[in-house]
Amino acid sequence: MTSKVYNKQIGGSHYKDMVLQPSEFINKNKLLFAEGNAIKYICRHAHKGEVQDLEKAKHYIDMIIERDYYDKENWNNPPEDWVTGYNKWKELKDKGVVNGKVKLGDLKKLIKKERCPHN
């Protein structure tokens, strides 16, 4: 059963007139932002934005492909998974680097750690 929130639409009726609104489908399936927007634009193109809405849907689909299915061998900057990014951040933080800057006291510690053991 559709909740009352989906009976209301601000600005037009291109979603409200559908058997199942894209937003309800997207929310119930807990889809990510890009997937949801691609679905939204595909559903409304005939009633609102025409070819521009289909171009927008393609744009979001391209984002999904880049995010999830990039060619690891031919792409120079693959996206970092969050664990790798977090570990890099933690390593820098532990060295005293915050927002790309090093505090003077932490810089002295950092220099001592990286000196050659023979010096």
Jmol script that loads the backbone (N, CA, C; Angstrom):
load data "model"
ATOM      1  N   MET A   1       0.842  -1.183   0.000  1.00  0.00           N
ATOM      2  CA  MET A   1       0.000   0.000   0.000  1.00  0.00           C
ATOM      3  C   MET A   1       0.889   1.248   0.000  1.00  0.00           C
ATOM      4  N   THR A   2       0.545   2.202  -0.824  1.00  0.00           N
ATOM      5  CA  THR A   2       1.294   3.447  -0.947  1.00  0.00           C
ATOM      6  C   THR A   2       0.967   4.372   0.217  1.00  0.00           C
ATOM      7  N   SER A   3       1.999   4.970   0.811  1.00  0.00           N
ATOM      8  CA  SER A   3       1.757   5.901   1.914  1.00  0.00           C
ATOM      9  C   SER A   3       1.252   7.231   1.368  1.00  0.00           C
ATOM     10  N   LYS A   4       0.731   8.062   2.257  1.00  0.00           N
ATOM     11  CA  LYS A   4       0.159   9.352   1.872  1.00  0.00           C
ATOM     12  C   LYS A   4       1.185  10.279   1.239  1.00  0.00           C
ATOM     13  N   VAL A   5       2.442  10.158   1.610  1.00  0.00           N
ATOM     14  CA  VAL A   5       3.463  11.068   1.102  1.00  0.00           C
ATOM     15  C   VAL A   5       3.583  10.964  -0.420  1.00  0.00           C
ATOM     16  N   TYR A   6       3.309   9.795  -0.993  1.00  0.00           N
ATOM     17  CA  TYR A   6       3.414   9.620  -2.435  1.00  0.00           C
ATOM     18  C   TYR A   6       2.160  10.081  -3.183  1.00  0.00           C
ATOM     19  N   ASN A   7       1.115  10.461  -2.461  1.00  0.00           N
ATOM     20  CA  ASN A   7      -0.087  11.006  -3.096  1.00  0.00           C
ATOM     21  C   ASN A   7       0.073  12.491  -3.416  1.00  0.00           C
ATOM     22  N   LYS A   8       1.150  13.086  -2.937  1.00  0.00           N
ATOM     23  CA  LYS A   8       1.388  14.516  -3.106  1.00  0.00           C
ATOM     24  C   LYS A   8       2.598  14.698  -4.017  1.00  0.00           C
ATOM     25  N   GLN A   9       2.496  15.628  -4.963  1.00  0.00           N
ATOM     26  CA  GLN A   9       3.648  15.978  -5.791  1.00  0.00           C
ATOM     27  C   GLN A   9       3.702  17.481  -5.937  1.00  0.00           C
ATOM     28  N   ILE A  10       4.880  18.019  -5.725  1.00  0.00           N
ATOM     29  CA  ILE A  10       5.083  19.456  -5.867  1.00  0.00           C
ATOM     30  C   ILE A  10       5.554  19.708  -7.297  1.00  0.00           C
ATOM     31  N   GLY A  11       4.840  20.520  -8.059  1.00  0.00           N
ATOM     32  CA  GLY A  11       5.269  20.875  -9.408  1.00  0.00           C
ATOM     33  C   GLY A  11       4.934  19.843 -10.461  1.00  0.00           C
ATOM     34  N   GLY A  12       3.720  19.734 -10.854  1.00  0.00           N
ATOM     35  CA  GLY A  12       3.333  18.834 -11.940  1.00  0.00           C
ATOM     36  C   GLY A  12       2.713  17.544 -11.440  1.00  0.00           C
ATOM     37  N   SER A  13       2.429  16.660 -12.399  1.00  0.00           N
ATOM     38  CA  SER A  13       1.834  15.368 -12.025  1.00  0.00           C
ATOM     39  C   SER A  13       2.511  14.213 -12.766  1.00  0.00           C
ATOM     40  N   HIS A  14       3.705  14.464 -13.330  1.00  0.00           N
ATOM     41  CA  HIS A  14       4.370  13.446 -14.137  1.00  0.00           C
ATOM     42  C   HIS A  14       4.770  12.215 -13.331  1.00  0.00           C
ATOM     43  N   TYR A  15       4.906  12.305 -12.018  1.00  0.00           N
ATOM     44  CA  TYR A  15       5.168  11.123 -11.193  1.00  0.00           C
ATOM     45  C   TYR A  15       3.870  10.584 -10.589  1.00  0.00           C
ATOM     46  N   LYS A  16       3.043  11.495 -10.135  1.00  0.00           N
ATOM     47  CA  LYS A  16       1.817  11.120  -9.427  1.00  0.00           C
ATOM     48  C   LYS A  16       0.886  10.273 -10.304  1.00  0.00           C
ATOM     49  N   ASP A  17       0.911  10.489 -11.613  1.00  0.00           N
ATOM     50  CA  ASP A  17       0.044   9.746 -12.515  1.00  0.00           C
ATOM     51  C   ASP A  17       0.554   8.330 -12.820  1.00  0.00           C
ATOM     52  N   MET A  18       1.746   7.982 -12.351  1.00  0.00           N
ATOM     53  CA  MET A  18       2.312   6.654 -12.615  1.00  0.00           C
ATOM     54  C   MET A  18       1.725   5.621 -11.659  1.00  0.00           C
ATOM     55  N   VAL A  19       1.667   4.384 -12.099  1.00  0.00           N
ATOM     56  CA  VAL A  19       1.160   3.291 -11.264  1.00  0.00           C
ATOM     57  C   VAL A  19       2.016   3.169  -9.999  1.00  0.00           C
ATOM     58  N   LEU A  20       3.329   3.242 -10.164  1.00  0.00           N
ATOM     59  CA  LEU A  20       4.263   3.230  -9.040  1.00  0.00           C
ATOM     60  C   LEU A  20       5.278   4.338  -9.297  1.00  0.00           C
ATOM     61  N   GLN A  21       5.345   5.299  -8.387  1.00  0.00           N
ATOM     62  CA  GLN A  21       6.259   6.422  -8.575  1.00  0.00           C
ATOM     63  C   GLN A  21       7.709   5.963  -8.445  1.00  0.00           C
ATOM     64  N   PRO A  22       8.585   6.540  -9.245  1.00  0.00           N
ATOM     65  CA  PRO A  22       9.998   6.180  -9.141  1.00  0.00           C
ATOM     66  C   PRO A  22      10.541   6.340  -7.719  1.00  0.00           C
ATOM     67  N   SER A  23      10.152   7.414  -7.036  1.00  0.00           N
ATOM     68  CA  SER A  23      10.671   7.640  -5.684  1.00  0.00           C
ATOM     69  C   SER A  23      10.261   6.527  -4.726  1.00  0.00           C
ATOM     70  N   GLU A  24       9.052   6.025  -4.861  1.00  0.00           N
ATOM     71  CA  GLU A  24       8.607   4.928  -3.996  1.00  0.00           C
ATOM     72  C   GLU A  24       9.409   3.663  -4.295  1.00  0.00           C
ATOM     73  N   PHE A  25       9.595   3.360  -5.576  1.00  0.00           N
ATOM     74  CA  PHE A  25      10.390   2.199  -5.983  1.00  0.00           C
ATOM     75  C   PHE A  25      11.829   2.324  -5.475  1.00  0.00           C
ATOM     76  N   ILE A  26      12.418   3.505  -5.670  1.00  0.00           N
ATOM     77  CA  ILE A  26      13.802   3.766  -5.261  1.00  0.00           C
ATOM     78  C   ILE A  26      13.951   3.612  -3.752  1.00  0.00           C
ATOM     79  N   ASN A  27      13.052   4.217  -2.991  1.00  0.00           N
ATOM     80  CA  ASN A  27      13.129   4.158  -1.526  1.00  0.00           C
ATOM     81  C   ASN A  27      12.913   2.751  -0.994  1.00  0.00           C
ATOM     82  N   LYS A  28      11.910   2.048  -1.528  1.00  0.00           N
ATOM     83  CA  LYS A  28      11.624   0.699  -1.030  1.00  0.00           C
ATOM     84  C   LYS A  28      12.744  -0.283  -1.351  1.00  0.00           C
ATOM     85  N   ASN A  29      13.482  -0.031  -2.422  1.00  0.00           N
ATOM     86  CA  ASN A  29      14.594  -0.910  -2.797  1.00  0.00           C
ATOM     87  C   ASN A  29      15.937  -0.399  -2.287  1.00  0.00           C
ATOM     88  N   LYS A  30      15.908   0.724  -1.538  1.00  0.00           N
ATOM     89  CA  LYS A  30      17.118   1.300  -0.940  1.00  0.00           C
ATOM     90  C   LYS A  30      18.245   1.466  -1.969  1.00  0.00           C
ATOM     91  N   LEU A  31      17.887   2.033  -3.126  1.00  0.00           N
ATOM     92  CA  LEU A  31      18.866   2.233  -4.187  1.00  0.00           C
ATOM     93  C   LEU A  31      19.758   3.430  -3.884  1.00  0.00           C
ATOM     94  N   LEU A  32      20.953   3.405  -4.441  1.00  0.00           N
ATOM     95  CA  LEU A  32      21.894   4.501  -4.283  1.00  0.00           C
ATOM     96  C   LEU A  32      21.451   5.701  -5.127  1.00  0.00           C
ATOM     97  N   PHE A  33      22.077   6.846  -4.872  1.00  0.00           N
ATOM     98  CA  PHE A  33      21.701   8.105  -5.516  1.00  0.00           C
ATOM     99  C   PHE A  33      21.720   8.017  -7.043  1.00  0.00           C
ATOM    100  N   ALA A  34      22.825   7.546  -7.621  1.00  0.00           N
ATOM    101  CA  ALA A  34      22.945   7.520  -9.087  1.00  0.00           C
ATOM    102  C   ALA A  34      21.915   6.577  -9.701  1.00  0.00           C
ATOM    103  N   GLU A  35      21.716   5.407  -9.103  1.00  0.00           N
ATOM    104  CA  GLU A  35      20.714   4.465  -9.624  1.00  0.00           C
ATOM    105  C   GLU A  35      19.320   5.087  -9.572  1.00  0.00           C
ATOM    106  N   GLY A  36      19.024   5.730  -8.456  1.00  0.00           N
ATOM    107  CA  GLY A  36      17.715   6.350  -8.299  1.00  0.00           C
ATOM    108  C   GLY A  36      17.465   7.451  -9.315  1.00  0.00           C
ATOM    109  N   ASN A  37      18.469   8.283  -9.550  1.00  0.00           N
ATOM    110  CA  ASN A  37      18.283   9.361 -10.517  1.00  0.00           C
ATOM    111  C   ASN A  37      18.135   8.826 -11.934  1.00  0.00           C
ATOM    112  N   ALA A  38      18.894   7.787 -12.294  1.00  0.00           N
ATOM    113  CA  ALA A  38      18.743   7.196 -13.632  1.00  0.00           C
ATOM    114  C   ALA A  38      17.315   6.699 -13.821  1.00  0.00           C
ATOM    115  N   ILE A  39      16.779   6.008 -12.833  1.00  0.00           N
ATOM    116  CA  ILE A  39      15.406   5.496 -12.909  1.00  0.00           C
ATOM    117  C   ILE A  39      14.413   6.655 -13.024  1.00  0.00           C
ATOM    118  N   LYS A  40      14.606   7.681 -12.214  1.00  0.00           N
ATOM    119  CA  LYS A  40      13.699   8.838 -12.219  1.00  0.00           C
ATOM    120  C   LYS A  40      13.633   9.468 -13.603  1.00  0.00           C
ATOM    121  N   TYR A  41      14.803   9.709 -14.211  1.00  0.00           N
ATOM    122  CA  TYR A  41      14.821  10.371 -15.513  1.00  0.00           C
ATOM    123  C   TYR A  41      14.266   9.482 -16.620  1.00  0.00           C
ATOM    124  N   ILE A  42      14.504   8.194 -16.544  1.00  0.00           N
ATOM    125  CA  ILE A  42      13.936   7.281 -17.536  1.00  0.00           C
ATOM    126  C   ILE A  42      12.418   7.281 -17.440  1.00  0.00           C
ATOM    127  N   CYS A  43      11.897   7.273 -16.224  1.00  0.00           N
ATOM    128  CA  CYS A  43      10.444   7.222 -16.040  1.00  0.00           C
ATOM    129  C   CYS A  43       9.728   8.490 -16.487  1.00  0.00           C
ATOM    130  N   ARG A  44      10.375   9.626 -16.370  1.00  0.00           N
ATOM    131  CA  ARG A  44       9.657  10.877 -16.648  1.00  0.00           C
ATOM    132  C   ARG A  44       9.905  11.460 -18.033  1.00  0.00           C
ATOM    133  N   HIS A  45      10.817  10.911 -18.823  1.00  0.00           N
ATOM    134  CA  HIS A  45      11.225  11.563 -20.073  1.00  0.00           C
ATOM    135  C   HIS A  45      10.067  11.863 -21.013  1.00  0.00           C
ATOM    136  N   ALA A  46       9.108  10.967 -21.127  1.00  0.00           N
ATOM    137  CA  ALA A  46       8.005  11.167 -22.072  1.00  0.00           C
ATOM    138  C   ALA A  46       7.036  12.270 -21.616  1.00  0.00           C
ATOM    139  N   HIS A  47       7.029  12.567 -20.316  1.00  0.00           N
ATOM    140  CA  HIS A  47       6.063  13.526 -19.776  1.00  0.00           C
ATOM    141  C   HIS A  47       6.679  14.862 -19.383  1.00  0.00           C
ATOM    142  N   LYS A  48       8.020  14.928 -19.370  1.00  0.00           N
ATOM    143  CA  LYS A  48       8.616  16.180 -18.912  1.00  0.00           C
ATOM    144  C   LYS A  48       9.812  16.596 -19.758  1.00  0.00           C
ATOM    145  N   GLY A  49      10.958  15.965 -19.595  1.00  0.00           N
ATOM    146  CA  GLY A  49      12.194  16.481 -20.171  1.00  0.00           C
ATOM    147  C   GLY A  49      12.618  15.911 -21.506  1.00  0.00           C
ATOM    148  N   GLU A  50      11.894  14.939 -22.019  1.00  0.00           N
ATOM    149  CA  GLU A  50      12.163  14.317 -23.320  1.00  0.00           C
ATOM    150  C   GLU A  50      13.616  13.848 -23.442  1.00  0.00           C
ATOM    151  N   VAL A  51      14.286  14.186 -24.540  1.00  0.00           N
ATOM    152  CA  VAL A  51      15.641  13.691 -24.804  1.00  0.00           C
ATOM    153  C   VAL A  51      16.606  14.128 -23.696  1.00  0.00           C
ATOM    154  N   GLN A  52      16.441  15.339 -23.167  1.00  0.00           N
ATOM    155  CA  GLN A  52      17.341  15.814 -22.111  1.00  0.00           C
ATOM    156  C   GLN A  52      17.271  14.902 -20.881  1.00  0.00           C
ATOM    157  N   ASP A  53      16.081  14.425 -20.538  1.00  0.00           N
ATOM    158  CA  ASP A  53      15.964  13.504 -19.404  1.00  0.00           C
ATOM    159  C   ASP A  53      16.675  12.185 -19.695  1.00  0.00           C
ATOM    160  N   LEU A  54      16.613  11.716 -20.928  1.00  0.00           N
ATOM    161  CA  LEU A  54      17.323  10.479 -21.278  1.00  0.00           C
ATOM    162  C   LEU A  54      18.834  10.696 -21.247  1.00  0.00           C
ATOM    163  N   GLU A  55      19.289  11.875 -21.652  1.00  0.00           N
ATOM    164  CA  GLU A  55      20.717  12.194 -21.553  1.00  0.00           C
ATOM    165  C   GLU A  55      21.159  12.229 -20.089  1.00  0.00           C
ATOM    166  N   LYS A  56      20.312  12.780 -19.241  1.00  0.00           N
ATOM    167  CA  LYS A  56      20.624  12.799 -17.810  1.00  0.00           C
ATOM    168  C   LYS A  56      20.695  11.378 -17.264  1.00  0.00           C
ATOM    169  N   ALA A  57      19.764  10.521 -17.661  1.00  0.00           N
ATOM    170  CA  ALA A  57      19.781   9.119 -17.223  1.00  0.00           C
ATOM    171  C   ALA A  57      21.079   8.447 -17.658  1.00  0.00           C
ATOM    172  N   LYS A  58      21.496   8.690 -18.918  1.00  0.00           N
ATOM    173  CA  LYS A  58      22.758   8.130 -19.414  1.00  0.00           C
ATOM    174  C   LYS A  58      23.940   8.615 -18.584  1.00  0.00           C
ATOM    175  N   HIS A  59      23.911   9.889 -18.217  1.00  0.00           N
ATOM    176  CA  HIS A  59      24.983  10.460 -17.413  1.00  0.00           C
ATOM    177  C   HIS A  59      25.105   9.729 -16.069  1.00  0.00           C
ATOM    178  N   TYR A  60      23.969   9.494 -15.425  1.00  0.00           N
ATOM    179  CA  TYR A  60      23.999   8.768 -14.152  1.00  0.00           C
ATOM    180  C   TYR A  60      24.430   7.320 -14.341  1.00  0.00           C
ATOM    181  N   ILE A  61      24.031   6.703 -15.430  1.00  0.00           N
ATOM    182  CA  ILE A  61      24.470   5.330 -15.713  1.00  0.00           C
ATOM    183  C   ILE A  61      25.976   5.300 -15.934  1.00  0.00           C
ATOM    184  N   ASP A  62      26.524   6.297 -16.640  1.00  0.00           N
ATOM    185  CA  ASP A  62      27.977   6.391 -16.807  1.00  0.00           C
ATOM    186  C   ASP A  62      28.678   6.521 -15.458  1.00  0.00           C
ATOM    187  N   MET A  63      28.089   7.276 -14.541  1.00  0.00           N
ATOM    188  CA  MET A  63      28.659   7.404 -13.200  1.00  0.00           C
ATOM    189  C   MET A  63      28.714   6.046 -12.497  1.00  0.00           C
ATOM    190  N   ILE A  64      27.642   5.269 -12.641  1.00  0.00           N
ATOM    191  CA  ILE A  64      27.582   3.940 -12.008  1.00  0.00           C
ATOM    192  C   ILE A  64      28.659   3.032 -12.597  1.00  0.00           C
ATOM    193  N   ILE A  65      28.786   3.062 -13.924  1.00  0.00           N
ATOM    194  CA  ILE A  65      29.790   2.228 -14.591  1.00  0.00           C
ATOM    195  C   ILE A  65      31.182   2.611 -14.113  1.00  0.00           C
ATOM    196  N   GLU A  66      31.472   3.909 -14.064  1.00  0.00           N
ATOM    197  CA  GLU A  66      32.791   4.352 -13.610  1.00  0.00           C
ATOM    198  C   GLU A  66      33.020   3.956 -12.161  1.00  0.00           C
ATOM    199  N   ARG A  67      31.995   4.097 -11.333  1.00  0.00           N
ATOM    200  CA  ARG A  67      32.117   3.794  -9.908  1.00  0.00           C
ATOM    201  C   ARG A  67      32.300   2.300  -9.645  1.00  0.00           C
ATOM    202  N   ASP A  68      31.554   1.471 -10.363  1.00  0.00           N
ATOM    203  CA  ASP A  68      31.496   0.052 -10.014  1.00  0.00           C
ATOM    204  C   ASP A  68      32.186  -0.903 -10.980  1.00  0.00           C
ATOM    205  N   TYR A  69      32.368  -0.490 -12.242  1.00  0.00           N
ATOM    206  CA  TYR A  69      32.841  -1.441 -13.246  1.00  0.00           C
ATOM    207  C   TYR A  69      33.962  -0.898 -14.114  1.00  0.00           C
ATOM    208  N   TYR A  70      34.762   0.025 -13.600  1.00  0.00           N
ATOM    209  CA  TYR A  70      35.822   0.591 -14.410  1.00  0.00           C
ATOM    210  C   TYR A  70      36.819  -0.495 -14.818  1.00  0.00           C
ATOM    211  N   ASP A  71      37.520  -0.253 -15.910  1.00  0.00           N
ATOM    212  CA  ASP A  71      38.535  -1.184 -16.421  1.00  0.00           C
ATOM    213  C   ASP A  71      39.823  -0.932 -15.645  1.00  0.00           C
ATOM    214  N   LYS A  72      40.129  -1.815 -14.716  1.00  0.00           N
ATOM    215  CA  LYS A  72      41.255  -1.622 -13.809  1.00  0.00           C
ATOM    216  C   LYS A  72      42.593  -1.568 -14.544  1.00  0.00           C
ATOM    217  N   GLU A  73      42.726  -2.247 -15.682  1.00  0.00           N
ATOM    218  CA  GLU A  73      44.004  -2.285 -16.389  1.00  0.00           C
ATOM    219  C   GLU A  73      44.235  -1.057 -17.254  1.00  0.00           C
ATOM    220  N   ASN A  74      43.178  -0.406 -17.724  1.00  0.00           N
ATOM    221  CA  ASN A  74      43.338   0.712 -18.651  1.00  0.00           C
ATOM    222  C   ASN A  74      42.986   2.061 -18.045  1.00  0.00           C
ATOM    223  N   TRP A  75      42.589   2.083 -16.804  1.00  0.00           N
ATOM    224  CA  TRP A  75      42.197   3.343 -16.181  1.00  0.00           C
ATOM    225  C   TRP A  75      43.284   3.749 -15.204  1.00  0.00           C
ATOM    226  N   ASN A  76      43.797   4.950 -15.336  1.00  0.00           N
ATOM    227  CA  ASN A  76      44.946   5.377 -14.542  1.00  0.00           C
ATOM    228  C   ASN A  76      44.619   5.741 -13.102  1.00  0.00           C
ATOM    229  N   ASN A  77      43.420   6.207 -12.821  1.00  0.00           N
ATOM    230  CA  ASN A  77      43.060   6.619 -11.463  1.00  0.00           C
ATOM    231  C   ASN A  77      41.839   5.873 -10.956  1.00  0.00           C
ATOM    232  N   PRO A  78      41.995   4.610 -10.582  1.00  0.00           N
ATOM    233  CA  PRO A  78      40.819   3.893 -10.073  1.00  0.00           C
ATOM    234  C   PRO A  78      40.359   4.501  -8.752  1.00  0.00           C
ATOM    235  N   PRO A  79      39.058   4.459  -8.486  1.00  0.00           N
ATOM    236  CA  PRO A  79      38.575   5.021  -7.228  1.00  0.00           C
ATOM    237  C   PRO A  79      39.083   4.199  -6.046  1.00  0.00           C
ATOM    238  N   GLU A  80      39.421   4.877  -4.968  1.00  0.00           N
ATOM    239  CA  GLU A  80      39.854   4.178  -3.767  1.00  0.00           C
ATOM    240  C   GLU A  80      38.651   3.624  -3.044  1.00  0.00           C
ATOM    241  N   ASP A  81      38.786   2.414  -2.538  1.00  0.00           N
ATOM    242  CA  ASP A  81      37.728   1.954  -1.662  1.00  0.00           C
ATOM    243  C   ASP A  81      37.893   2.698  -0.337  1.00  0.00           C
ATOM    244  N   TRP A  82      36.863   2.751   0.440  1.00  0.00           N
ATOM    245  CA  TRP A  82      36.890   3.595   1.636  1.00  0.00           C
ATOM    246  C   TRP A  82      37.906   3.106   2.649  1.00  0.00           C
ATOM    247  N   VAL A  83      38.170   1.800   2.705  1.00  0.00           N
ATOM    248  CA  VAL A  83      39.131   1.269   3.667  1.00  0.00           C
ATOM    249  C   VAL A  83      40.538   1.763   3.331  1.00  0.00           C
ATOM    250  N   THR A  84      40.907   1.707   2.044  1.00  0.00           N
ATOM    251  CA  THR A  84      42.223   2.182   1.621  1.00  0.00           C
ATOM    252  C   THR A  84      42.365   3.668   1.918  1.00  0.00           C
ATOM    253  N   GLY A  85      41.333   4.444   1.581  1.00  0.00           N
ATOM    254  CA  GLY A  85      41.366   5.876   1.853  1.00  0.00           C
ATOM    255  C   GLY A  85      41.477   6.178   3.338  1.00  0.00           C
ATOM    256  N   TYR A  86      40.736   5.439   4.151  1.00  0.00           N
ATOM    257  CA  TYR A  86      40.788   5.640   5.603  1.00  0.00           C
ATOM    258  C   TYR A  86      42.182   5.309   6.137  1.00  0.00           C
ATOM    259  N   ASN A  87      42.745   4.194   5.679  1.00  0.00           N
ATOM    260  CA  ASN A  87      44.077   3.789   6.157  1.00  0.00           C
ATOM    261  C   ASN A  87      45.144   4.827   5.793  1.00  0.00           C
ATOM    262  N   LYS A  88      45.044   5.415   4.577  1.00  0.00           N
ATOM    263  CA  LYS A  88      45.987   6.474   4.190  1.00  0.00           C
ATOM    264  C   LYS A  88      45.816   7.685   5.096  1.00  0.00           C
ATOM    265  N   TRP A  89      44.554   8.057   5.351  1.00  0.00           N
ATOM    266  CA  TRP A  89      44.279   9.203   6.218  1.00  0.00           C
ATOM    267  C   TRP A  89      44.827   8.945   7.617  1.00  0.00           C
ATOM    268  N   LYS A  90      44.586   7.756   8.152  1.00  0.00           N
ATOM    269  CA  LYS A  90      45.037   7.412   9.508  1.00  0.00           C
ATOM    270  C   LYS A  90      46.556   7.451   9.591  1.00  0.00           C
ATOM    271  N   GLU A  91      47.233   6.924   8.575  1.00  0.00           N
ATOM    272  CA  GLU A  91      48.694   6.937   8.562  1.00  0.00           C
ATOM    273  C   GLU A  91      49.231   8.370   8.589  1.00  0.00           C
ATOM    274  N   LEU A  92      48.640   9.249   7.768  1.00  0.00           N
ATOM    275  CA  LEU A  92      49.060  10.654   7.766  1.00  0.00           C
ATOM    276  C   LEU A  92      48.736  11.327   9.098  1.00  0.00           C
ATOM    277  N   LYS A  93      47.544  11.038   9.642  1.00  0.00           N
ATOM    278  CA  LYS A  93      47.141  11.627  10.919  1.00  0.00           C
ATOM    279  C   LYS A  93      48.106  11.211  12.019  1.00  0.00           C
ATOM    280  N   ASP A  94      48.494   9.947  12.022  1.00  0.00           N
ATOM    281  CA  ASP A  94      49.431   9.460  13.028  1.00  0.00           C
ATOM    282  C   ASP A  94      50.793  10.133  12.906  1.00  0.00           C
ATOM    283  N   LYS A  95      51.132  10.595  11.711  1.00  0.00           N
ATOM    284  CA  LYS A  95      52.393  11.314  11.494  1.00  0.00           C
ATOM    285  C   LYS A  95      52.249  12.799  11.800  1.00  0.00           C
ATOM    286  N   GLY A  96      51.031  13.250  12.112  1.00  0.00           N
ATOM    287  CA  GLY A  96      50.805  14.649  12.447  1.00  0.00           C
ATOM    288  C   GLY A  96      50.311  15.490  11.297  1.00  0.00           C
ATOM    289  N   VAL A  97      49.954  14.876  10.176  1.00  0.00           N
ATOM    290  CA  VAL A  97      49.458  15.630   9.027  1.00  0.00           C
ATOM    291  C   VAL A  97      47.950  15.772   9.162  1.00  0.00           C
ATOM    292  N   VAL A  98      47.474  17.010   9.198  1.00  0.00           N
ATOM    293  CA  VAL A  98      46.042  17.282   9.299  1.00  0.00           C
ATOM    294  C   VAL A  98      45.686  18.267   8.205  1.00  0.00           C
ATOM    295  N   ASN A  99      44.741  17.922   7.351  1.00  0.00           N
ATOM    296  CA  ASN A  99      44.335  18.771   6.226  1.00  0.00           C
ATOM    297  C   ASN A  99      45.532  19.170   5.363  1.00  0.00           C
ATOM    298  N   GLY A 100      46.453  18.239   5.163  1.00  0.00           N
ATOM    299  CA  GLY A 100      47.604  18.501   4.306  1.00  0.00           C
ATOM    300  C   GLY A 100      48.688  19.339   4.955  1.00  0.00           C
ATOM    301  N   LYS A 101      48.565  19.647   6.251  1.00  0.00           N
ATOM    302  CA  LYS A 101      49.545  20.477   6.948  1.00  0.00           C
ATOM    303  C   LYS A 101      50.137  19.691   8.117  1.00  0.00           C
ATOM    304  N   VAL A 102      51.385  20.001   8.448  1.00  0.00           N
ATOM    305  CA  VAL A 102      52.067  19.345   9.557  1.00  0.00           C
ATOM    306  C   VAL A 102      52.381  20.388  10.618  1.00  0.00           C
ATOM    307  N   LYS A 103      52.051  20.074  11.874  1.00  0.00           N
ATOM    308  CA  LYS A 103      52.407  20.975  12.971  1.00  0.00           C
ATOM    309  C   LYS A 103      53.913  20.858  13.223  1.00  0.00           C
ATOM    310  N   LEU A 104      54.535  21.936  13.660  1.00  0.00           N
ATOM    311  CA  LEU A 104      55.982  21.975  13.831  1.00  0.00           C
ATOM    312  C   LEU A 104      56.479  20.861  14.750  1.00  0.00           C
ATOM    313  N   GLY A 105      55.836  20.667  15.879  1.00  0.00           N
ATOM    314  CA  GLY A 105      56.260  19.610  16.807  1.00  0.00           C
ATOM    315  C   GLY A 105      56.171  18.240  16.168  1.00  0.00           C
ATOM    316  N   ASP A 106      55.113  18.014  15.403  1.00  0.00           N
ATOM    317  CA  ASP A 106      54.950  16.728  14.736  1.00  0.00           C
ATOM    318  C   ASP A 106      55.949  16.579  13.594  1.00  0.00           C
ATOM    319  N   LEU A 107      56.328  17.691  12.959  1.00  0.00           N
ATOM    320  CA  LEU A 107      57.320  17.647  11.889  1.00  0.00           C
ATOM    321  C   LEU A 107      58.660  17.160  12.435  1.00  0.00           C
ATOM    322  N   LYS A 108      59.031  17.654  13.631  1.00  0.00           N
ATOM    323  CA  LYS A 108      60.287  17.210  14.246  1.00  0.00           C
ATOM    324  C   LYS A 108      60.247  15.702  14.512  1.00  0.00           C
ATOM    325  N   LYS A 109      59.113  15.202  15.008  1.00  0.00           N
ATOM    326  CA  LYS A 109      58.982  13.761  15.247  1.00  0.00           C
ATOM    327  C   LYS A 109      59.065  12.995  13.930  1.00  0.00           C
ATOM    328  N   LEU A 110      58.419  13.517  12.909  1.00  0.00           N
ATOM    329  CA  LEU A 110      58.395  12.872  11.600  1.00  0.00           C
ATOM    330  C   LEU A 110      59.802  12.789  11.015  1.00  0.00           C
ATOM    331  N   ILE A 111      60.567  13.864  11.141  1.00  0.00           N
ATOM    332  CA  ILE A 111      61.929  13.887  10.616  1.00  0.00           C
ATOM    333  C   ILE A 111      62.791  12.881  11.371  1.00  0.00           C
ATOM    334  N   LYS A 112      62.644  12.821  12.697  1.00  0.00           N
ATOM    335  CA  LYS A 112      63.417  11.864  13.495  1.00  0.00           C
ATOM    336  C   LYS A 112      63.112  10.431  13.079  1.00  0.00           C
ATOM    337  N   LYS A 113      61.865  10.113  12.802  1.00  0.00           N
ATOM    338  CA  LYS A 113      61.452   8.760  12.435  1.00  0.00           C
ATOM    339  C   LYS A 113      62.050   8.343  11.099  1.00  0.00           C
ATOM    340  N   GLU A 114      62.230   9.312  10.185  1.00  0.00           N
ATOM    341  CA  GLU A 114      62.646   8.972   8.833  1.00  0.00           C
ATOM    342  C   GLU A 114      64.143   9.148   8.605  1.00  0.00           C
ATOM    343  N   ARG A 115      64.899   9.522   9.643  1.00  0.00           N
ATOM    344  CA  ARG A 115      66.351   9.675   9.507  1.00  0.00           C
ATOM    345  C   ARG A 115      66.994   8.300   9.355  1.00  0.00           C
ATOM    346  N   CYS A 116      68.098   8.301   8.707  1.00  0.00           N
ATOM    347  CA  CYS A 116      68.889   7.090   8.536  1.00  0.00           C
ATOM    348  C   CYS A 116      69.393   6.639   9.912  1.00  0.00           C
ATOM    349  N   PRO A 117      69.316   5.346  10.237  1.00  0.00           N
ATOM    350  CA  PRO A 117      69.734   4.882  11.567  1.00  0.00           C
ATOM    351  C   PRO A 117      71.242   5.050  11.817  1.00  0.00           C
ATOM    352  N   HIS A 118      72.036   5.289  10.765  1.00  0.00           N
ATOM    353  CA  HIS A 118      73.481   5.440  10.934  1.00  0.00           C
ATOM    354  C   HIS A 118      73.864   6.840  11.334  1.00  0.00           C
ATOM    355  N   ASN A 119      72.958   7.820  11.288  1.00  0.00           N
ATOM    356  CA  ASN A 119      73.274   9.209  11.618  1.00  0.00           C
ATOM    357  C   ASN A 119      73.041   9.504  13.067  1.00  0.00           C
TER     358      ASN A 119
END
end "model"
wireframe off; spacefill off
backbone 0.3
color backbone group
